[in-house]
Amino acid sequence: MRIRDYDIIVIGAGHAGCEAALAAARMGLQTAVITMRLDTIAQMPCNPAIGGLAKGHLVKEIDALGGEMARNTDRSSIQFRMLNTKKGPAVWGPRAQCDKKRYSHAMRTVLETQPNLTVIQDSVEDILTENGTVAGVRILSGAVITAHAVIVTTGTFLKGLIHVGDHNYEAGRYGEPPAKTLSDSLRALGYKLGRLKTGTPPRIKRDSINFDATAVQPPDDVYQSFSRAIKQPMLPQVNCWITYTTDATKKAIMDNIHRSPLYAGKISGIGPRYCPSIEDKIVKFPHKEKHQIFIEPEG
């Protein structure tokens, strides 16, 4: 079966896919964005925060170019802080903690109400070509969707693998299957594939936390919006909290370091400089008495 023709097909509706689809549609191109699940459009599976050092200015640039991330951040922000203010303004970093579900729901609404844009719930199995030129995609249902261009914004889904301690399983992200055959399709087209890694912080129950033993990290007194179109926060601003590791924390981590996939040799690579895992901090800085741990709500 053949579905209608489009100018552009975007595979994946994460942060990059949403911006690509909206940019194309707003330029007047008939656009389709294909996602496995409508309810996880613009999902924030890691810490639901936007911006920060070396990142916040990129959100501002997206806004200047007509993108949606800044506006959606202001719609769903529950705590805004300007980071690095002890230094000059050239290196300040705007950061917003967002309501995870509200961010996703709001972006889905934007996509579904955007003229020239069709949102399709399905999985892309194959990228089709004719005479060496992209011609469209084949989706899991067997239907063929044709287009003049295909944008691949698949995030962590291409043959994704999740490690939880000494266990691992195939997944695009927690609770969702990976995209297996699309990797093979890209390889068959001559692309060289590699593998990147990302870490996700653990979730803990709010009622299990002794907040009296933590330091409150309040939002800034003055909200500085990411978007030029929004001047005030649209949701109440809330606190985050800071605590620290102890000798008992260090012992628990070192006694189980063999279960960490990075130190067990199951994965390799250099983690992010400004966001290392807690075991990475303990191993790399063994003489430091304590390390900060941030406790932040998801919504």
C-alpha positions as CSV (number, residue, x, y, z in Angstrom):
1,M,0.0,0.0,0.0
2,R,1.2,3.5,-0.8
3,I,0.4,6.5,1.3
4,R,0.4,10.0,0.0
5,D,3.5,11.9,-1.1
6,Y,5.3,14.4,1.1
7,D,8.0,16.9,0.5
8,I,9.9,15.8,3.7
9,I,9.6,12.9,6.1
10,V,11.1,13.2,9.6
11,I,11.9,9.9,11.4
12,G,11.5,10.4,15.1
13,A,9.7,13.0,17.2
14,G,12.3,13.8,19.9
15,H,13.7,17.2,20.4
16,A,15.5,17.3,17.0
17,G,12.7,15.7,15.1
18,C,10.1,18.1,16.4
19,E,12.2,21.1,15.4
20,A,13.0,19.6,12.0
21,A,9.4,18.8,11.3
22,L,8.1,22.2,12.4
23,A,10.8,24.1,10.5
24,A,9.9,22.3,7.3
25,A,6.1,22.7,7.8
26,R,6.5,26.4,8.6
27,M,8.5,26.9,5.4
28,G,5.4,25.6,3.5
29,L,6.6,22.1,2.8
30,Q,4.2,19.2,3.2
31,T,5.8,17.3,6.0
32,A,5.3,14.0,7.8
33,V,6.9,13.2,11.2
34,I,6.8,9.5,12.1
35,T,7.0,8.4,15.7
36,M,6.5,5.0,17.4
37,R,4.2,6.5,20.1
38,L,2.2,9.7,20.1
39,D,2.3,9.9,23.9
40,T,6.1,10.1,24.0
41,I,6.6,13.0,21.5
42,A,9.4,15.2,22.9
43,Q,9.8,12.8,25.8
44,M,12.4,13.7,28.4
45,P,13.7,10.3,29.6
46,C,16.8,11.7,31.3
47,N,16.6,14.6,33.7
48,P,13.8,16.8,32.4
49,A,15.9,20.0,32.2
50,I,16.6,22.3,29.3
51,G,19.6,24.5,29.0
52,G,22.5,24.7,31.4
53,L,26.2,25.5,30.8
54,A,27.2,25.3,27.2
55,K,23.6,24.4,26.2
56,G,21.3,27.2,27.3
57,H,22.5,29.6,24.6
58,L,21.7,27.0,21.9
59,V,18.0,27.0,23.0
60,K,18.1,30.8,22.6
61,E,19.5,30.4,19.1
62,I,16.7,27.9,18.2
63,D,14.2,30.5,19.4
64,A,15.8,33.2,17.2
65,L,15.5,30.9,14.2
66,G,11.8,30.3,14.9
67,G,12.0,27.0,16.7
68,E,9.7,25.7,19.4
69,M,12.0,24.4,22.2
70,A,12.4,27.8,24.1
71,R,8.6,28.5,24.1
72,N,7.8,24.9,25.1
73,T,10.4,25.2,27.9
74,D,8.7,28.4,29.2
75,R,5.3,26.6,29.0
76,S,6.5,23.8,31.2
77,S,9.3,25.2,33.4
78,I,8.9,24.6,37.2
79,Q,12.3,26.0,38.2
80,F,14.5,28.5,36.4
81,R,18.1,29.3,37.5
82,M,20.9,31.2,35.8
83,L,24.0,29.2,36.4
84,N,27.6,30.4,36.7
85,T,26.7,33.9,37.7
86,K,29.8,34.2,39.9
87,K,31.6,34.7,36.6
88,G,31.1,37.1,33.7
89,P,27.8,37.2,31.8
90,A,29.5,35.7,28.7
91,V,29.6,32.3,30.4
92,W,26.2,32.4,32.3
93,G,24.0,29.4,31.6
94,P,20.2,29.6,31.7
95,R,18.6,26.4,32.9
96,A,15.0,25.3,33.4
97,Q,13.7,22.2,35.3
98,C,10.6,21.2,33.4
99,D,7.4,19.3,34.1
100,K,8.2,16.1,32.2
101,K,4.7,15.3,31.1
102,R,3.6,18.8,30.4
103,Y,6.6,19.4,28.1
104,S,5.7,16.3,26.0
105,H,2.0,17.1,25.9
106,A,2.5,20.7,25.0
107,M,4.9,19.8,22.1
108,R,2.5,17.2,20.8
109,T,-0.2,19.8,20.7
110,V,2.1,22.1,18.7
111,L,2.8,19.4,16.2
112,E,-0.7,18.2,15.8
113,T,-2.0,21.8,15.2
114,Q,0.7,22.9,12.8
115,P,-0.4,23.4,9.2
116,N,1.4,21.4,6.6
117,L,2.4,18.8,9.2
118,T,1.1,15.2,9.6
119,V,2.0,13.2,12.6
120,I,2.0,9.4,12.0
121,Q,2.3,6.8,14.7
122,D,4.3,3.9,13.3
123,S,7.9,2.5,13.0
124,V,10.1,3.1,10.0
125,E,11.6,-0.1,8.8
126,D,13.4,0.9,5.6
127,I,14.6,4.0,3.8
128,L,13.7,3.6,0.1
129,T,15.8,4.9,-2.8
130,E,15.4,5.2,-6.6
131,N,18.4,5.7,-8.9
132,G,20.6,6.6,-6.0
133,T,18.2,9.2,-4.6
134,V,16.0,8.9,-1.5
135,A,12.4,8.2,-2.4
136,G,10.6,7.6,0.9
137,V,10.2,5.1,3.7
138,R,8.5,1.8,4.4
139,I,6.8,1.6,7.8
140,L,6.0,-1.4,10.0
141,S,2.5,-1.7,8.6
142,G,4.0,-2.4,5.2
143,A,2.8,0.9,3.7
144,V,5.2,3.0,1.6
145,I,5.3,6.8,2.2
146,T,7.1,8.7,-0.5
147,A,9.0,12.0,-0.1
148,H,11.7,14.1,-1.8
149,A,13.9,14.1,1.4
150,V,14.1,12.1,4.6
151,I,15.5,13.5,7.9
152,V,16.7,10.9,10.4
153,T,16.4,12.0,14.0
154,T,16.2,8.7,15.8
155,G,18.0,9.5,19.0
156,T,18.8,6.4,21.1
157,F,16.5,4.1,19.2
158,L,18.8,2.5,16.5
159,K,19.4,-0.9,18.0
160,G,19.4,0.7,21.4
161,L,20.7,-1.2,24.4
162,I,20.0,-0.3,28.0
163,H,22.3,-1.2,30.9
164,V,21.0,-1.3,34.4
165,G,23.8,-2.4,36.7
166,D,25.0,-5.8,35.5
167,H,21.9,-6.4,33.4
168,N,21.2,-5.2,29.9
169,Y,18.4,-5.5,27.3
170,E,17.4,-4.1,23.9
171,A,15.3,-0.9,24.1
172,G,15.0,2.5,22.5
173,R,14.6,4.0,25.9
174,Y,13.0,2.7,29.1
175,G,9.7,0.9,28.3
176,E,10.0,1.3,24.5
177,P,11.4,-1.1,21.8
178,P,14.4,-0.2,19.7
179,A,14.4,0.4,15.9
180,K,16.3,-2.6,14.6
181,T,15.8,-2.8,10.9
182,L,16.4,0.9,10.3
183,S,20.0,0.5,11.3
184,D,20.4,-2.3,8.7
185,S,18.8,-0.1,6.1
186,L,21.2,2.8,6.7
187,R,24.2,0.4,6.7
188,A,23.0,-1.0,3.3
189,L,23.0,2.5,2.0
190,G,26.7,2.8,2.8
191,Y,26.6,4.7,6.1
192,K,29.1,3.7,8.7
193,L,27.3,3.2,12.1
194,G,28.8,3.7,15.5
195,R,27.4,3.7,19.1
196,L,27.2,6.5,21.6
197,K,26.3,6.2,25.2
198,T,24.3,8.3,27.7
199,G,23.5,7.9,31.3
200,T,20.2,8.4,33.0
201,P,19.9,9.4,36.7
202,P,17.9,7.1,39.0
203,R,14.4,7.9,40.1
204,I,13.5,7.8,43.8
205,K,10.2,8.1,45.7
206,R,9.6,11.6,47.1
207,D,8.3,10.2,50.4
208,S,11.5,8.3,50.9
209,I,13.6,11.5,51.2
210,N,14.4,13.2,54.5
211,F,14.3,16.8,53.2
212,D,15.4,18.1,56.6
213,A,18.9,16.7,55.8
214,T,19.2,18.5,52.5
215,A,19.9,22.0,51.5
216,V,17.1,23.8,49.6
217,Q,18.0,25.1,46.1
218,P,15.3,27.7,45.3
219,P,14.5,29.1,41.9
220,D,15.8,32.5,40.9
221,D,13.8,35.5,42.2
222,V,13.5,36.8,38.6
223,Y,12.4,34.5,35.8
224,Q,14.4,35.0,32.6
225,S,12.4,33.3,29.8
226,F,14.1,31.3,27.1
227,S,11.8,32.6,24.4
228,R,11.4,36.2,23.4
229,A,7.7,35.6,23.0
230,I,7.1,34.7,26.7
231,K,7.9,37.0,29.6
232,Q,6.6,35.2,32.7
233,P,6.7,31.6,33.9
234,M,3.4,29.8,33.1
235,L,3.7,27.4,36.0
236,P,4.4,27.9,39.7
237,Q,8.2,27.7,40.4
238,V,9.3,25.1,43.0
239,N,12.4,24.2,44.9
240,C,15.1,21.6,44.2
241,W,17.5,20.2,46.8
242,I,21.2,19.4,47.3
243,T,22.7,16.6,49.4
244,Y,26.1,15.0,49.6
245,T,27.7,11.6,49.5
246,T,29.1,10.2,52.7
247,D,31.7,7.5,53.6
248,A,28.9,5.0,53.6
249,T,27.9,6.1,50.1
250,K,31.5,5.7,48.9
251,K,31.8,2.2,50.4
252,A,28.5,1.1,48.9
253,I,29.6,2.3,45.4
254,M,33.1,0.8,45.6
255,D,31.8,-2.5,47.0
256,N,29.6,-2.8,43.9
257,I,31.8,-1.0,41.3
258,H,32.1,-4.4,39.4
259,R,28.4,-4.1,38.6
260,S,28.8,-0.8,36.9
261,P,28.8,-1.5,33.1
262,L,31.5,1.1,32.5
263,Y,33.9,-0.4,35.0
264,A,32.9,-4.0,34.2
265,G,34.0,-3.4,30.6
266,K,30.6,-3.9,29.1
267,I,30.6,-0.3,27.6
268,S,33.4,2.1,26.9
269,G,33.8,5.7,26.2
270,I,34.3,9.1,27.8
271,G,31.4,10.5,29.7
272,P,30.2,14.1,29.7
273,R,32.7,16.4,31.4
274,Y,30.2,18.4,33.4
275,C,27.7,15.6,34.2
276,P,29.7,12.5,35.3
277,S,28.0,9.5,37.0
278,I,28.3,9.2,40.7
279,E,30.5,6.1,40.5
280,D,32.8,8.0,38.0
281,K,33.1,10.9,40.6
282,I,34.0,8.4,43.4
283,V,36.6,6.6,41.2
284,K,38.2,9.6,39.6
285,F,38.3,11.7,42.8
286,P,38.9,9.2,45.6
287,H,40.4,11.8,48.0
288,K,37.5,14.1,47.8
289,E,35.5,13.8,51.0
290,K,32.0,14.4,49.5
291,H,30.3,15.0,46.2
292,Q,27.1,17.0,45.5
293,I,23.9,15.1,44.6
294,F,21.0,17.2,43.2
295,I,17.5,16.1,43.9
296,E,15.1,17.5,41.4
297,P,11.4,16.9,40.7
298,E,10.0,15.7,37.4
299,G,6.9,17.7,37.6
